[in-house]
């Protein structure tokens, strides 16, 4: 399995061979380093721990992180075949035209009502009606309580989101840039996990 960590840079447009405009998201993908190998005998499963953004200097960040040499550490299961500790993973492991799955934390939108959060329909805007954007009835005769998981107003966003089958539009190995067709979750600068087949 191909796996790399990256940071979301921005969205832009490029032109394909036919001259059509393609919206892409630019991701600074890697380089990453293998920091640990998980084995069935020792850990109970196979996998690899990947580090992203080396911290070279002894600064406040390294001290607060307990002396870890990387700013970000993530683990991929069933993906450590043929890797050794210290191996470098670059964006060149992907090929243009291939599909990837990208996971990240979505943008936080604060407290939102049921119409924005769940897509509920607004009520009729007529005379004498004061409950325009409210949820409406939330209870029932039995049981005499609100059922768990009821779709109601609350915090929206800031959740882990995965987008599958995103097409790799372009790769720039010199600058570690991966251009993916379409949008990926999260704001600029968010950490992304990129998996290929």
MOKARA-V394662 format. One record per backbone hydrogen bond with DSSP energy under -1.0 kcal/mol. CO is the residue of the C=O (numbers start at 1). NH is the residue of the N-H. If there is no record, write none. Layout:
CO_NH, CO_NH
//
This chain:
2_196, 4_194, 5_30, 6_192, 7_28, 8_189, 10_26, 12_24, 14_22, 16_19, 20_16, 22_14, 23_182, 24_12, 25_180, 26_9, 27_29, 27_178, 28_7, 32_89, 33_51, 34_86, 36_49, 38_47, 39_43, 46_78, 47_38, 48_76, 49_35, 49_36, 50_74, 51_33, 52_72, 53_71, 57_59, 59_63, 60_64, 61_65, 62_67, 63_66, 69_55, 72_52, 74_50, 76_48, 80_83, 84_87, 87_34, 89_32, 90_93, 91_94, 95_98, 98_168, 100_166, 101_195, 102_163, 103_193, 104_161, 110_156, 112_154, 113_117, 114_118, 114_120, 115_119, 124_126, 126_129, 132_123, 143_145, 147_150, 154_112, 156_109, 159_106, 161_104, 163_102, 166_100, 167_181, 168_97, 170_179, 172_177, 176_29, 177_172, 178_27, 179_169, 179_170, 180_25, 187_190, 190_8, 192_6, 193_103, 194_4, 195_101
//
